[in-house]
């Protein structure tokens, strides 16, 4: 089993803490985990610590149950595709992919068999003898991935593959295809929340070297632990209010400028009646029309609309100057005129309630 386990992993420079992941982070065998963070969040540094290119100042890293303490990079069985990685331009794709196999000391027959497998898995058989300048960026990205997994590593780490100029900026599905065929445990570090939600088995948000939340794409999108996490993974409506009641299941009734709204209280605290809280909900959670489902009802005036293919983004203005957004089907938007008061329903399960001083945007 090729499980990656990070116990209290930290990296410091003098008195400055660069990475502090918390007590336990695991990537299960065969799992694809994507950690998302802004520039400077510690993504590249974390990839280098895992691969042994930077020291681990605190904690412990295990791969497949064995400690990596003191293990040099070339013996860790970790394949790494670095940000802005490149192929050797004077070699063909075949020669580039074969390089780690040639260095491994394998017999030629075994080497060639493995090389043929890699070219087939990456779909590069017909391009194998061409140089990088003669093939597409997609083919170069696949060759980089194939080279990284040539020696059948226990873990594949990919740093910033989706950003502008990244090796697979437009071809994220290729990562899925290759890792599934190779049965790879994979960790990707990126700024692209959309790719993370589309690809990952689990997604995490990295902020200033700290892992604030990790969970399934649905959990991190629908149940963010803070406003920072919520905004990182999609558009968001915010509404201030005061706690009116809270039951044992942590279902809160909140008095707001738009009326009473019910949602689920996040975090471990228990705010008192009258205490200020913040409500967070996605624009698509607002269901237009009286026939919509959900325990909450609210109204706001349309202040503008923007068509986006089959969808329409409606800008809303409510009581006391509240501003928000709803997303409806383009066909529904045809009759919506600016200034028209619209009615919406909102499921309590789609509303996150946070203490007003928790997780504000940075």
C-alpha positions in Angstrom: 0.0 0.0 0.0 1.5 3.3 -1.1 -0.1 5.7 1.5 1.6 9.0 2.0 1.4 10.1 5.7 2.5 13.5 7.0 2.7 13.8 10.8 3.1 17.4 12.0 5.3 18.3 9.1 6.9 21.7 9.3 9.6 23.7 7.6 11.1 26.8 9.1 13.7 29.4 8.3 15.1 31.0 11.4 12.1 32.2 13.4 9.7 32.2 10.3 7.4 29.2 10.0 7.0 28.3 6.3 4.9 25.1 6.5 2.9 23.8 9.4 0.4 21.2 8.1 -1.1 20.2 11.4 -1.3 16.8 13.2 -2.0 14.4 10.3 -2.4 14.6 6.5 -2.8 11.4 4.5 -3.0 10.5 0.8 -4.4 7.0 0.6 -3.0 4.4 -1.8 -4.2 5.1 -5.3 -5.9 8.4 -4.3 -5.6 11.7 -6.1 -5.4 14.6 -3.6 -5.1 18.2 -4.8 -4.0 20.9 -2.5 -5.0 24.4 -3.6 -3.4 27.7 -2.5 -2.5 31.2 -3.6 0.9 32.2 -4.6 3.2 32.0 -1.6 1.0 29.5 0.3 3.8 26.9 0.5 2.8 24.6 -2.3 6.2 24.3 -4.1 8.0 24.2 -0.8 5.8 21.3 0.4 6.5 19.3 -2.8 10.2 19.8 -2.3 10.1 18.7 1.3 8.1 15.5 0.4 10.7 14.7 -2.4 13.7 15.3 -0.1 14.9 18.4 -1.9 14.3 20.5 1.2 14.8 19.3 4.8 11.8 18.6 7.1 12.4 20.6 10.3 9.7 19.0 12.3 7.4 16.0 12.1 7.6 12.9 10.1 6.9 11.7 6.5 6.0 8.1 5.7 5.4 6.5 2.4 4.0 3.0 2.3 4.7 2.7 6.0 8.4 3.5 5.8 9.9 6.6 7.2 11.6 9.0 4.7 13.8 10.5 7.4 17.3 10.7 6.0 16.4 9.0 2.7 17.9 10.9 -0.2 15.6 12.0 -3.1 16.7 9.3 -5.6 15.8 6.6 -3.1 12.4 7.8 -2.0 10.5 6.3 -4.9 8.7 9.6 -5.6 8.1 10.9 -9.1 8.2 14.7 -9.3 7.0 16.9 -12.1 8.1 20.4 -11.1 6.6 23.8 -12.1 8.1 24.8 -15.5 9.7 21.4 -15.9 10.9 20.7 -19.5 12.0 18.0 -21.8 15.5 17.9 -23.3 15.0 19.6 -26.7 17.7 17.7 -28.6 16.2 14.3 -27.7 13.1 12.6 -29.0 10.1 11.9 -26.7 11.2 8.3 -26.5 14.7 9.3 -25.4 13.4 11.7 -22.8 11.1 9.1 -21.3 13.8 6.5 -21.4 16.4 8.5 -19.5 15.5 7.4 -16.0 15.3 3.8 -17.2 18.8 4.0 -18.7 20.1 5.4 -15.4 18.4 2.6 -13.4 20.7 -0.2 -14.5 17.9 -2.3 -15.9 18.6 -4.8 -18.6 17.8 -3.5 -22.1 14.9 -6.0 -22.7 13.2 -4.9 -19.5 13.9 -1.3 -20.2 12.4 -1.5 -23.7 9.3 -3.3 -22.4 8.7 -0.6 -19.8 9.3 2.1 -22.3 6.7 0.6 -24.7 4.2 0.4 -21.8 4.7 4.1 -21.0 4.4 5.3 -24.6 1.1 3.3 -24.9 -0.3 4.5 -21.6 0.4 8.1 -22.6 -0.8 7.6 -26.2 2.5 8.7 -27.6 3.4 5.7 -29.8 3.0 7.6 -33.0 5.0 10.6 -31.8 7.8 8.8 -29.9 10.6 9.6 -32.3 9.8 13.3 -32.7 11.6 16.0 -30.8 9.6 18.3 -28.4 9.6 21.2 -30.8 7.7 19.1 -33.4 4.8 18.0 -31.1 2.0 19.8 -29.2 2.2 21.1 -25.7 -0.2 18.3 -24.7 2.3 15.6 -26.0 5.2 17.3 -24.1 3.1 17.3 -20.9 2.3 13.6 -21.3 6.0 12.8 -22.0 6.9 14.7 -18.8 4.4 12.6 -16.8 5.6 9.4 -18.4 9.2 10.2 -17.5 8.2 10.9 -13.9 6.5 7.5 -13.5 9.0 5.5 -15.6 10.6 3.8 -12.5 7.1 3.0 -11.1 7.3 5.4 -8.1 5.1 4.8 -5.0 4.0 8.5 -5.2 3.6 11.1 -8.0 3.9 14.7 -7.0 2.9 17.4 -9.6 3.6 21.1 -8.9 1.5 23.8 -10.6 0.5 21.9 -13.8 -2.6 23.9 -14.6 -1.4 27.5 -14.4 -0.7 29.6 -17.5 2.3 28.0 -19.2 1.9 24.9 -17.0 2.6 21.5 -18.6 -1.1 20.5 -18.7 -2.9 23.8 -18.5 -5.6 22.6 -20.9 -5.3 18.9 -20.6 -6.1 18.0 -17.0 -8.0 14.8 -18.1 -4.7 13.4 -19.3 -3.4 13.2 -15.7 -6.5 11.1 -14.8 -5.9 8.7 -17.7 -2.2 8.1 -17.0 -2.5 7.8 -13.2 -5.4 5.4 -13.5 -3.5 3.2 -15.9 -0.4 3.3 -13.7 -2.4 3.0 -10.5 -0.6 6.0 -9.0 -1.0 7.6 -5.6 -0.9 11.3 -6.6 -0.5 14.7 -4.9 -1.1 17.8 -7.0 -0.3 21.3 -5.8 -2.0 24.1 -7.7 -3.7 27.5 -7.7 -6.6 26.2 -9.8 -9.6 25.5 -7.6 -11.7 24.5 -10.7 -9.3 21.8 -11.8 -9.1 20.6 -8.2 -12.9 20.2 -7.9 -13.1 18.5 -11.2 -10.2 16.0 -10.8 -9.6 15.2 -7.1 -10.8 12.4 -4.8 -10.1 14.9 -2.0 -9.3 18.6 -2.1 -7.4 20.8 0.5 -6.9 24.5 0.9 -3.4 25.6 1.9 -3.0 29.1 3.3 0.3 30.5 4.6 1.7 27.0 5.0 -1.3 25.8 7.0 -3.9 23.3 5.7 -7.2 24.9 6.7 -9.5 22.2 5.3 -9.4 18.9 3.4 -12.3 16.9 2.2 -14.2 15.6 -0.8 -14.9 18.2 -3.5 -18.6 18.3 -2.4 -17.6 18.8 1.2 -15.1 21.6 0.6 -17.5 23.4 -1.8 -20.7 23.0 0.2 -19.3 22.9 3.7 -16.4 25.3 3.9 -15.0 26.0 7.4 -14.3 29.6 6.7 -15.1 32.4 4.3 -11.6 32.3 3.0 -12.1 28.6 2.0 -15.6 29.3 0.6 -14.4 32.2 -1.6 -11.5 30.1 -2.9 -13.7 27.5 -4.5 -16.5 29.5 -6.2 -18.7 32.6 -6.1 -20.4 33.3 -2.8 -23.2 35.3 -1.2 -22.7 36.7 2.3 -25.3 38.0 4.7 -24.9 39.3 8.2 -27.4 38.5 11.0 -27.9 37.6 14.6 -28.6 34.2 16.2 -32.2 33.7 17.2 -32.1 30.1 18.1 -29.8 27.0 17.9 -30.8 23.4 18.4 -28.8 20.3 19.4 -28.1 19.4 15.7 -26.5 22.8 15.3 -29.3 24.1 13.1 -29.4 27.8 13.6 -32.2 30.3 12.9 -30.7 33.7 12.1 -32.5 37.1 11.9 -31.2 39.0 8.9 -32.1 42.0 6.8 -33.9 39.6 4.4 -35.9 37.9 7.2 -35.3 34.7 9.2 -32.9 32.2 7.5 -32.1 28.7 8.8 -28.7 27.2 8.2 -26.1 24.8 9.7 -23.6 26.3 12.2 -20.0 25.4 11.4 -17.1 25.2 13.8 -17.0 24.1 17.4 -18.3 27.3 19.1 -21.8 27.9 20.4 -22.9 31.5 19.8 -25.5 32.9 22.2 -28.8 34.4 21.2 -28.3 37.8 19.7 -24.7 37.2 18.8 -23.6 38.3 15.3 -23.0 35.6 12.7 -22.3 35.5 9.0 -24.3 33.4 6.5 -22.6 32.0 3.4 -24.4 30.4 0.4 -23.7 29.8 -3.2 -25.5 31.8 -6.0 -26.9 28.6 -7.5 -28.5 27.7 -4.1 -31.1 30.4 -4.7 -34.1 28.8 -6.4 -36.2 31.3 -8.3 -39.9 31.2 -8.0 -42.5 30.3 -5.4 -42.4 26.7 -6.4 -38.8 26.2 -5.2 -37.9 23.9 -2.4 -36.2 24.8 0.8 -37.1 26.0 4.3 -36.0 29.6 3.6 -37.8 32.3 1.6 -36.3 35.6 0.6 -36.9 38.4 -1.9 -34.6 40.9 -3.6 -34.8 43.2 -6.6 -33.0 42.4 -9.9 -30.3 45.0 -10.5 -28.8 43.6 -13.7 -28.0 40.3 -15.5 -25.2 38.8 -17.4 -25.7 35.8 -19.8 -23.1 33.0 -19.5 -24.0 30.4 -22.1 -27.0 28.4 -20.8 -26.9 30.3 -17.5 -27.7 33.8 -16.4 -26.1 35.6 -13.4 -28.7 38.0 -11.8 -27.3 40.8 -9.6 -29.6 41.3 -6.6 -30.2 44.2 -4.2 -32.2 43.5 -1.0 -33.4 45.3 2.1 -30.8 47.5 3.9 -28.6 47.5 0.7 -27.7 43.9 0.8 -26.1 42.8 -2.6 -25.9 39.3 -3.9 -26.1 37.1 -7.0 -28.4 34.3 -8.2 -27.7 31.9 -11.1 -30.7 30.8 -13.1 -31.2 29.1 -16.5 -31.0 31.5 -19.4 -34.6 30.7 -20.4 -35.9 31.7 -16.9 -34.1 35.0 -17.2 -35.9 36.2 -20.3 -38.8 37.7 -18.2 -36.6 39.2 -15.5 -36.4 43.0 -15.9 -34.2 45.3 -13.9 -36.0 46.6 -10.8 -38.4 43.5 -10.7 -38.7 42.0 -7.2 -37.8 38.3 -7.3 -38.7 35.5 -4.8 -36.3 32.7 -4.0 -36.2 29.6 -1.8 -33.1 28.5 -0.1 -32.4 25.1 1.4 -31.1 25.2 5.0 -28.5 22.6 4.0 -27.0 25.0 1.5 -26.5 27.8 4.1 -23.3 27.8 6.3 -23.5 29.9 9.5 -20.2 31.1 10.9 -19.4 33.4 13.9 -18.9 36.9 12.5 -15.3 37.0 13.5 -14.3 33.6 12.0 -12.6 33.1 8.7 -13.1 36.5 7.2 -11.6 37.1 3.7 -8.0 38.2 3.8 
